[in-house]
């Protein structure tokens, strides 16, 4: 009986170890999968079939919540196709704002949930870069959200901090990516004492004018693009058409740097083996994990 009691106490302490205490502002990972989630539509691989049968194996699309318990405010980076479920992970089923990284399907389709067909939201602030703002204003059904006042567009500029409130600031960082409809950014989320990097999509690190290491030095935890583990992951597909830094490339680049301890990968495509197995020295973000900003 004593052993069982001690085990229960240990499990409770372990589950709460990363949870922010009291009124500390924090971020929460709401999903770790690439735009299509896991498993993706139409997938009939053995692991996909198993995940269709067992919801516990599924993964939501990558998104990050920013929460300030003191002011009872909360924001989300990217409105994913899993927006409805991700909203239920938060302390309250509403957001004070949404920050968009770019116009690929896994990062803005959830905005539709704010419309009159569903939530009928009022003036939810949507922060976006100039081309992303234009995309939302000039294309349906997003322009209807603007006209009906479901969302209120807020312009962003790269490297210029946005103050969400007195304790939390967010800085967009322009990155190279397939910008068919908009620019692409990552975000540094800064609280009173700690900073978090959220960077779900980027082309190869060498294409970025800003050295990855210089950004890692500015943050305590970095959630990075982990779409693909290695080359050859998608047989029959030209990987140059969907460039991302392979996880093995990122780890090799940081092999001799203490900065690699700050890195956690997310935005994993369903082909990525690290959705289903672990590799020594590589940290994959977990849905529901939190990091304090104080």
C-alpha positions as CSV (number, residue, x, y, z in Angstrom):
1,X,0.0,0.0,0.0
2,X,2.8,2.4,0.9
3,X,4.6,1.7,-2.3
4,X,1.4,2.4,-4.3
5,X,0.8,5.6,-2.4
6,X,4.4,6.8,-3.1
7,X,4.0,5.9,-6.8
8,X,0.8,7.9,-7.1
9,X,2.5,10.9,-5.4
10,X,5.5,10.6,-7.8
11,X,3.3,10.5,-10.8
12,X,1.4,13.6,-9.7
13,X,4.6,15.5,-9.1
14,X,6.0,14.4,-12.5
15,X,2.8,15.5,-14.3
16,X,2.9,18.9,-12.7
17,X,6.7,19.5,-12.9
18,X,6.5,21.7,-16.0
19,X,3.3,23.4,-15.1
20,X,3.6,27.1,-14.4
21,X,2.8,28.1,-10.8
22,X,0.2,30.7,-9.7
23,X,-0.1,33.8,-11.9
24,X,3.1,33.2,-14.0
25,X,2.6,33.8,-17.7
26,X,3.4,30.8,-19.9
27,X,3.2,29.2,-23.3
28,X,1.6,25.9,-24.0
29,X,2.2,23.6,-27.0
30,X,-1.2,22.9,-28.6
31,X,0.0,20.6,-31.4
32,X,3.2,19.3,-33.0
33,X,2.2,17.9,-36.4
34,X,2.6,19.4,-39.9
35,X,-0.4,21.1,-41.6
36,X,-2.2,17.9,-42.3
37,X,-2.0,16.6,-38.7
38,X,-1.4,12.9,-37.9
39,X,-2.6,10.8,-39.5
40,X,-3.2,12.8,-42.6
41,X,-6.3,12.4,-44.8
42,X,-6.3,9.3,-46.9
43,X,-3.3,7.6,-45.2
44,X,-3.6,3.9,-45.1
45,X,-0.2,2.9,-43.8
46,X,-0.3,0.5,-40.9
47,X,0.6,3.2,-38.4
48,X,-2.0,5.5,-39.8
49,X,-4.7,2.8,-39.6
50,X,-3.7,2.2,-36.0
51,X,-4.0,6.0,-35.2
52,X,-7.4,6.2,-36.9
53,X,-8.5,3.4,-34.6
54,X,-6.9,4.9,-31.5
55,X,-7.4,8.7,-31.0
56,X,-4.6,8.7,-28.4
57,X,-2.1,8.2,-31.2
58,X,-3.2,11.2,-33.2
59,X,-1.4,14.5,-33.2
60,X,-2.9,18.0,-33.7
61,X,-1.4,20.6,-36.0
62,X,1.4,22.7,-34.6
63,X,0.2,25.8,-32.6
64,X,1.3,27.6,-29.5
65,X,-0.8,29.3,-26.8
66,X,0.4,32.3,-24.8
67,X,-1.4,32.6,-21.5
68,X,-1.3,35.3,-18.8
69,X,-3.3,34.0,-15.7
70,X,-3.0,37.3,-13.9
71,X,-4.9,39.2,-16.6
72,X,-6.9,36.1,-17.8
73,X,-5.8,36.8,-21.3
74,X,-4.7,34.3,-23.9
75,X,-3.5,34.3,-27.5
76,X,-2.7,31.6,-30.1
77,X,0.1,31.5,-32.7
78,X,-1.7,30.2,-35.8
79,X,-5.3,29.2,-36.2
80,X,-5.0,25.5,-37.4
81,X,-7.6,23.1,-38.7
82,X,-7.6,21.7,-35.1
83,X,-8.6,25.2,-33.7
84,X,-11.8,23.9,-32.0
85,X,-10.0,21.2,-30.1
86,X,-7.1,23.3,-29.3
87,X,-9.3,26.0,-27.9
88,X,-10.6,23.5,-25.3
89,X,-7.0,23.0,-24.1
90,X,-7.0,26.6,-22.8
91,X,-8.2,27.9,-19.4
92,X,-11.2,29.6,-21.2
93,X,-12.8,28.8,-24.6
94,X,-11.9,32.2,-26.3
95,X,-8.8,34.1,-27.4
96,X,-7.8,37.7,-27.1
97,X,-5.8,37.5,-30.3
98,X,-4.3,35.2,-33.0
99,X,-0.8,35.7,-34.5
100,X,-0.3,34.2,-37.9
101,X,2.9,32.9,-39.3
102,X,1.9,32.5,-43.0
103,X,-0.8,31.5,-45.5
104,X,-0.2,27.7,-45.7
105,X,-3.3,25.6,-44.8
106,X,-2.3,24.4,-41.4
107,X,-1.7,27.9,-40.1
108,X,-4.9,30.0,-40.8
109,X,-7.8,27.8,-41.8
110,X,-9.0,27.8,-38.2
111,X,-10.0,31.4,-38.6
112,X,-13.2,30.1,-40.2
113,X,-14.3,29.0,-36.8
114,X,-14.6,32.6,-35.7
115,X,-17.3,33.3,-38.3
116,X,-21.1,33.5,-37.9
117,X,-21.5,29.9,-38.9
118,X,-19.7,28.9,-35.6
119,X,-18.5,31.2,-32.9
120,X,-19.8,34.5,-34.2
121,X,-16.7,36.2,-32.6
122,X,-16.4,39.9,-32.1
123,X,-13.3,41.9,-33.0
124,X,-10.7,39.1,-32.3
125,X,-7.4,40.7,-33.0
126,X,-5.5,38.9,-35.8
127,X,-1.9,39.9,-36.2
128,X,-0.4,39.4,-39.6
129,X,2.3,40.6,-42.0
130,X,1.4,43.0,-44.9
131,X,0.9,40.3,-47.6
132,X,-1.0,38.1,-45.2
133,X,-3.3,41.1,-44.3
134,X,-4.0,41.7,-47.9
135,X,-4.7,38.0,-48.5
136,X,-7.3,38.0,-45.7
137,X,-8.9,41.3,-46.9
138,X,-9.2,40.3,-50.6
139,X,-10.1,36.6,-50.5
140,X,-13.2,34.8,-49.3
141,X,-14.3,33.6,-46.9
142,X,-11.8,35.5,-44.9
143,X,-12.9,38.9,-46.1
144,X,-16.3,38.2,-44.7
145,X,-14.7,37.8,-41.2
146,X,-13.3,41.3,-41.7
147,X,-16.6,42.9,-43.0
148,X,-18.7,41.4,-40.2
149,X,-16.3,42.4,-37.5
150,X,-15.5,38.8,-36.4
151,X,-11.8,39.7,-36.6
152,X,-9.9,42.9,-36.4
153,X,-6.7,42.9,-38.5
154,X,-3.5,44.2,-36.8
155,X,-0.4,44.8,-38.9
156,X,3.0,43.4,-38.0
157,X,6.5,44.2,-39.2
158,X,9.5,42.0,-39.0
159,X,11.7,42.5,-36.0
160,X,9.3,45.0,-34.4
161,X,7.9,43.9,-31.1
162,X,4.2,43.7,-30.4
163,X,3.1,44.3,-26.8
164,X,0.3,41.9,-26.0
165,X,0.1,43.4,-22.5
166,X,2.4,44.8,-19.8
167,X,4.1,41.5,-19.2
168,X,4.3,39.9,-22.7
169,X,5.8,41.0,-26.0
170,X,6.0,39.1,-29.3
171,X,8.5,39.8,-32.1
172,X,7.9,38.4,-35.6
173,X,11.0,37.2,-37.5
174,X,10.9,37.1,-41.3
175,X,12.2,33.8,-42.6
176,X,12.6,32.3,-46.1
177,X,9.9,29.9,-47.1
178,X,7.5,29.1,-50.0
179,X,5.7,32.4,-49.9
180,X,3.0,31.9,-52.5
181,X,0.4,34.0,-50.7
182,X,2.1,35.7,-47.8
183,X,5.4,36.3,-46.0
184,X,6.5,33.7,-43.4
185,X,7.5,34.5,-39.9
186,X,8.5,32.8,-36.7
187,X,8.0,34.5,-33.3
188,X,10.0,35.2,-30.2
189,X,7.6,35.4,-27.2
190,X,9.2,37.3,-24.3
191,X,7.9,37.5,-20.8
192,X,9.2,39.2,-17.7
193,X,12.3,36.9,-17.5
194,X,12.2,34.2,-20.2
195,X,11.8,34.0,-24.0
196,X,10.5,31.3,-26.3
197,X,11.1,30.9,-30.0
198,X,8.3,29.4,-32.2
199,X,9.5,28.7,-35.7
200,X,7.3,26.0,-37.5
201,X,8.2,26.6,-41.1
202,X,11.5,27.7,-42.8
203,X,13.5,26.6,-45.8
204,X,17.1,25.5,-45.3
205,X,19.0,27.4,-42.5
206,X,21.6,28.5,-45.0
207,X,18.9,30.6,-46.9
208,X,18.2,32.7,-43.8
209,X,20.3,35.8,-43.5
210,X,20.1,35.5,-39.7
211,X,22.3,32.8,-38.3
212,X,20.2,30.3,-36.3
213,X,22.7,30.4,-33.5
214,X,22.3,34.1,-33.0
215,X,18.5,33.6,-32.5
216,X,19.0,30.7,-30.1
217,X,21.2,32.9,-28.0
218,X,18.3,35.2,-27.4
219,X,15.8,32.6,-26.1
220,X,15.6,30.0,-23.3
221,X,13.6,27.4,-25.4
222,X,13.4,27.1,-29.2
223,X,10.6,25.2,-30.9
224,X,12.0,24.5,-34.4
225,X,10.8,23.2,-37.8
226,X,11.1,19.4,-37.6
227,X,8.9,18.6,-40.6
228,X,11.2,15.9,-42.0
229,X,13.8,13.8,-40.2
230,X,16.0,13.0,-43.2
231,X,16.2,13.0,-47.0
232,X,14.3,10.2,-48.8
233,X,11.5,10.3,-46.3
234,X,8.9,10.8,-49.1
235,X,9.6,8.3,-51.9
236,X,8.6,9.6,-55.3
237,X,8.5,13.2,-54.1
238,X,11.1,15.9,-55.1
239,X,12.1,17.2,-51.6
240,X,13.6,20.4,-53.2
241,X,10.0,21.4,-53.9
242,X,9.2,21.3,-50.2
243,X,12.4,22.5,-48.6
244,X,12.7,22.3,-44.8
245,X,15.8,21.8,-42.6
246,X,16.0,18.1,-41.9
247,X,16.2,17.3,-38.2
248,X,19.5,15.6,-38.8
249,X,20.9,18.7,-40.5
250,X,19.9,20.9,-37.6
251,X,21.4,18.5,-35.1
252,X,24.6,18.3,-37.1
253,X,24.8,22.1,-37.3
254,X,24.5,22.4,-33.5
255,X,26.5,19.3,-32.7
256,X,29.3,21.1,-30.9
257,X,27.2,23.9,-29.5
258,X,25.6,24.1,-26.0
259,X,22.7,25.8,-27.7
260,X,21.3,22.5,-28.9
261,X,20.0,21.9,-25.4
262,X,17.5,24.7,-26.0
263,X,16.0,23.0,-29.1
264,X,12.7,21.0,-29.4
265,X,11.3,20.0,-32.7
266,X,7.6,20.3,-33.8
267,X,5.6,20.6,-37.1
268,X,6.4,16.9,-37.8
269,X,5.1,15.5,-41.1
270,X,3.3,12.1,-40.8
271,X,6.3,10.6,-42.6
272,X,8.6,11.6,-39.8
273,X,9.6,8.5,-37.8
274,X,10.0,10.7,-34.6
275,X,6.3,10.9,-34.4
276,X,6.4,7.2,-33.4
277,X,9.8,6.6,-31.9
278,X,12.5,8.4,-30.0
279,X,16.1,9.1,-31.0
280,X,18.9,9.8,-28.6
281,X,19.7,13.4,-28.1
282,X,16.7,14.7,-30.1
283,X,13.8,16.3,-28.1
284,X,10.3,16.4,-29.7
285,X,7.8,18.8,-28.2
286,X,4.8,17.3,-26.5
287,X,1.2,18.4,-26.9
288,X,0.2,20.2,-23.7
289,X,3.7,20.9,-22.4
290,X,4.2,24.3,-20.9
291,X,7.1,26.7,-20.4
292,X,7.0,29.7,-18.0
293,X,7.8,33.2,-19.3
294,X,8.8,34.4,-15.8
